[in-house]
């Protein structure tokens, strides 16, 4: 499993500050929604050509971290300051 923090970022200027794949505007929630709907990894990659298999694995690891901890630390895309995102349930 890849280190998800290397592949997932938050930048207030991109996607309204929601978690997305580094260097893209592909929201992690979109990847997870597709996986939850049973969409195969290959089809997700075909639909979002800017992401790789490691990005899908990182999205799953991120979701697991949120489920385990209730919150996850993310590095903003342009900064090294950590942001603590609460889990909204």
C-alpha positions, -999 to +999 in steps of 0.1 A: +000+000+000+015+034-010+021+061+015-012+080+008+001+113+022+025+115-008-004+112-033-033+131-016-033+168-009-055+196+002-052+231-013-079+257-005-075+270-041-082+236-057-114+218-054-126+240-026-100+226-003-113+190-006-088+161-007-077+153-042-050+134-061-018+155-061-014+174-094-050+168-104-085+180-096-097+144-091-115+143-057-107+114-035-144+112-027-151+106-065-126+077-065-142+062-034-177+067-047-167+048-079-151+020-059-182+017-036-204+015-068-183-015-079-165+003-108-133-016-117-100+002-111-092+001-148-125+019-157-118+045-131-083+051-145-098+052-180-123+078-169-097+099-151-066+096-172-045+117-149-046+091-121-027+059-116-033+027-098-013+040-069-037+069-066-066+045-062-047+026-036-039+058-018-076+068-018-084+035-001-056+039+025-069+075+032-104+061+037-091+034+060-072+061+080-103+082+083-124+052+095-097+042+120-088+076+134-119+097+127-095+123+112-065+124+090-035+147+087-029+161+052-002+183+037-015+212+018-003+211-019+019+242-016+029+241+020+044+218+046+020+228+073-003+199+084-040+203+084-062+183+107-095+173+089-123+161+112-144+133+100-181+143+096-204+116+107 
